[in-house]
């Protein structure tokens, strides 16, 4: 009897997922992948399995990945301490070289995992096909080295890969007008790519459960944030640390045409499947207005 109950539960789960699979069939979803979910082998395996499943049920996923913790680790091995200004890594020549090496290793590792699951994938950086054109980024007029601010996204190569049934896996490296390498914040890349490609969803995998009305109160998790409420929250001063630029990026992405943006806890097993295929969903969704949320066929 217990075995039959388990079988029925699996069947109910599949039935619950059906309207979501139908709603997002052939839709582009961008997953920004980083944080603890990237350095923990078990979590990494689960995330890649989730992305593979999204692909196999008819969605068009794009992965934009970071690699900051591994870059820091390699620099430390070489006796080079990392310095950050407002969350951005100060990037000299050596740091840039190590960053590109590490990001390339991470990129091809993710491709390998997807291929092992039967999903065709291609790893690129913003240098390939002139996908990401950047300019030098300054923080309060401070020169932080080879850190790029995205000027333009050329989606030709990404669209070619999607049309050919590949999952693009994008490393956050770009070129300026003089073809100089620049490291780019992966959150910025994910937002810029999602906006340029017209993604239905943009998902950030982070190391927290979502956005809190009060960061000191873990019961104040916000499930849905409209643009108006998000602007109010940003102005309130309650949002700080790494969440501040992330939430600003999310708001900009929705204002520029991305249908909805999600901030999820990447440390939770199969968080992508829980968000995409269940009635409750998890984390925080940023949307344009409440009418959009209420009127959708599929509510998350």
Secondary structure, 3 states (H helix, E strand, C coil): CHHHHHHHHHHHHHHHHHHHHHHCCCCEEEEEECCHHHHCHHHHHHHHHHHHHHHHCCCEEEEEECCHHHHHHHHHHCCCCCCEECCEECECHHHHHHHHHHHHHHHHHHHHHHHHCCCCEEEEECCHHHCEEEEEEEECCEEEEEEEEEEEECCHHHHHHHHCCCEEEEECEEECCCCCEEECCHHHHHHHHHHHHCCCEEEEEECCCCCECCCCCCCCECCEEEHHHHHHHHHHCCCCHHHHHHHHHHHHHHHCCCCEEEEEECCCCCHHHHHHHCCCCCCEEEECCHHHHHHCCCCC
